[in-house]
Amino acid sequence: MKYESAKKYRLGTSWLRALPDFVVIGAQKSGTTTLFTILSEHPQVMSPFNKEPHYFDNNFYKPLTTGYRFQFPLKAYMLLRGMRHRSSVITGEATPFYLFHPLVPGRMKKVIPKARLLVILREPVERAYSHYQYAVKNGNETRSFADAISHEVEQVEAE
């Protein structure tokens, strides 16, 4: 219930809210959550309602105010917090999949052209093995790592 009340308030005040100053993107299992968490702990950074709004990939059909802007802090609150810290306050989000969606760059350029993109990558083999372990743990993978990789290569080549 508290979540729904907060969301309704945010939606009603969305036109008073900031847009992100930065967006963290990157490969899955590469540390995007860790980077975002560390940034969010800084007193001059304010977090969004949801870390991964997926606006520019899955929710771009929604209006800016109800699909995206409601996620972020009020501009006035950011200004007050900045005055308290005697410097500017920023906000951002982290949706790793933006790195791979072909329409995201153009969409971001239209909506948040001055936002900084923080891209985090990881050594590919370690990242693939980490992702494999995650899939096994969640019951989504039963093959050996070698078989899973071989199957993935076959799928990519077929496309």
C-alpha positions as CSV (number, residue, x, y, z in Angstrom):
1,M,0.0,0.0,0.0
2,K,2.8,2.4,0.9
3,Y,4.4,1.7,-2.5
4,E,1.2,2.5,-4.4
5,S,0.7,5.8,-2.4
6,A,4.3,6.9,-3.2
7,K,3.8,6.0,-6.8
8,K,0.6,8.0,-7.0
9,Y,2.2,11.1,-5.4
10,R,5.2,10.8,-7.8
11,L,2.9,10.5,-10.8
12,G,0.9,13.6,-9.7
13,T,4.1,15.6,-9.3
14,S,6.0,14.2,-12.3
15,W,6.1,17.5,-14.1
16,L,8.0,19.0,-11.2
17,R,10.7,16.3,-11.3
18,A,14.2,16.2,-12.7
19,L,15.5,14.1,-15.5
20,P,18.6,12.1,-14.9
21,D,22.1,13.6,-15.1
22,F,23.6,10.2,-15.7
23,V,22.7,6.7,-16.8
24,V,24.6,3.6,-16.0
25,I,24.6,1.0,-18.8
26,G,26.5,-2.1,-19.3
27,A,26.7,-5.9,-19.7
28,Q,24.7,-8.1,-17.3
29,K,26.8,-9.3,-14.4
30,S,29.4,-6.6,-15.0
31,G,29.0,-4.5,-11.9
32,T,26.3,-2.0,-12.9
33,T,24.4,-2.5,-9.7
34,T,27.5,-2.1,-7.6
35,L,28.5,1.1,-9.4
36,F,25.0,2.5,-9.1
37,T,24.9,1.7,-5.4
38,I,28.2,3.4,-4.7
39,L,27.2,6.5,-6.7
40,S,23.8,6.6,-4.9
41,E,25.5,6.6,-1.5
42,H,27.1,9.9,-2.2
43,P,25.3,12.9,-0.5
44,Q,25.2,14.8,-3.8
45,V,23.4,12.0,-5.7
46,M,19.7,11.3,-5.3
47,S,18.3,7.9,-6.4
48,P,15.3,7.3,-8.6
49,F,12.2,5.5,-7.5
50,N,13.3,2.3,-9.4
51,K,16.9,1.7,-10.3
52,E,16.0,0.2,-13.7
53,P,13.1,2.0,-15.2
54,H,13.6,0.5,-18.7
55,Y,12.1,3.6,-20.2
56,F,14.2,3.9,-23.4
57,D,13.8,0.2,-24.2
58,N,10.6,-1.3,-22.9
59,N,8.5,1.8,-21.8
60,F,9.2,4.4,-24.5
61,Y,5.6,4.2,-25.7
62,K,4.5,5.8,-22.4
63,P,4.3,9.6,-21.9
64,L,7.5,11.1,-20.5
65,T,5.8,12.2,-17.3
66,T,4.1,8.9,-16.4
67,G,6.6,6.6,-18.0
68,Y,9.8,8.1,-16.8
69,R,9.9,11.5,-15.1
70,F,8.0,10.3,-12.0
71,Q,11.0,8.1,-11.2
72,F,13.2,11.0,-10.2
73,P,13.4,13.5,-7.3
74,L,11.6,16.8,-7.2
75,K,13.7,19.6,-8.7
76,A,13.0,21.8,-5.7
77,Y,14.1,19.1,-3.2
78,M,17.3,18.6,-5.2
79,L,17.9,22.4,-5.1
80,L,17.4,22.5,-1.3
81,R,19.7,19.6,-0.7
82,G,22.3,21.2,-2.9
83,M,22.1,24.4,-0.9
84,R,22.6,22.4,2.3
85,H,25.7,20.7,0.8
86,R,26.8,23.9,-0.9
87,S,27.0,22.3,-4.3
88,S,24.8,20.8,-7.0
89,V,22.9,17.6,-6.5
90,I,22.4,15.1,-9.4
91,T,20.2,12.1,-10.1
92,G,20.5,9.1,-12.3
93,E,19.4,5.7,-13.2
94,A,20.9,2.3,-14.2
95,T,19.4,0.1,-16.9
96,P,22.1,-2.1,-18.2
97,F,20.1,-3.4,-21.2
98,Y,20.2,0.1,-22.8
99,L,23.7,-0.9,-24.0
100,F,22.2,-3.5,-26.4
101,H,18.9,-2.0,-27.6
102,P,19.4,-0.5,-31.0
103,L,16.8,2.3,-30.6
104,V,18.0,3.5,-27.2
105,P,20.7,6.0,-28.3
106,G,18.4,8.0,-30.5
107,R,15.6,8.0,-27.8
108,M,18.1,9.1,-25.1
109,K,19.4,11.9,-27.4
110,K,15.8,13.3,-27.7
111,V,14.9,13.1,-24.0
112,I,18.1,13.5,-22.0
113,P,20.7,14.9,-24.5
114,K,23.1,16.2,-21.8
115,A,23.0,13.1,-19.5
116,R,26.3,11.4,-19.0
117,L,26.5,7.7,-19.9
118,L,28.5,5.5,-17.6
119,V,29.3,2.3,-19.3
120,I,30.7,-0.6,-17.4
121,L,32.0,-3.8,-19.0
122,R,33.7,-6.9,-17.8
123,E,36.2,-9.4,-19.3
124,P,33.9,-11.4,-21.6
125,V,34.7,-15.0,-20.5
126,E,34.4,-14.2,-16.8
127,R,31.2,-12.4,-17.4
128,A,29.8,-15.3,-19.5
129,Y,30.7,-17.8,-16.7
130,S,29.2,-15.6,-14.0
131,H,26.0,-15.3,-16.1
132,Y,26.0,-19.1,-16.5
133,Q,26.3,-19.6,-12.8
134,Y,23.5,-17.2,-12.2
135,A,21.3,-19.1,-14.7
136,V,22.1,-22.5,-13.0
137,K,21.4,-21.1,-9.6
138,N,18.0,-19.8,-10.7
139,G,17.1,-23.1,-12.4
140,N,17.3,-21.7,-16.0
141,E,20.3,-23.7,-17.1
142,T,21.0,-27.4,-16.7
143,R,23.7,-28.0,-19.3
144,S,27.4,-27.8,-18.7
145,F,29.1,-24.5,-19.3
146,A,30.8,-25.9,-22.5
147,D,27.5,-27.2,-23.8
148,A,25.7,-23.9,-23.0
149,I,28.3,-21.9,-24.8
150,S,28.3,-24.3,-27.8
151,H,24.5,-24.0,-28.0
152,E,24.7,-20.1,-27.8
153,V,27.3,-20.1,-30.6
154,E,24.9,-22.2,-32.8
155,Q,22.0,-19.9,-32.0
156,V,24.0,-16.8,-33.0
157,E,25.3,-18.4,-36.2
158,A,21.7,-19.4,-37.1
159,E,20.6,-15.8,-36.9
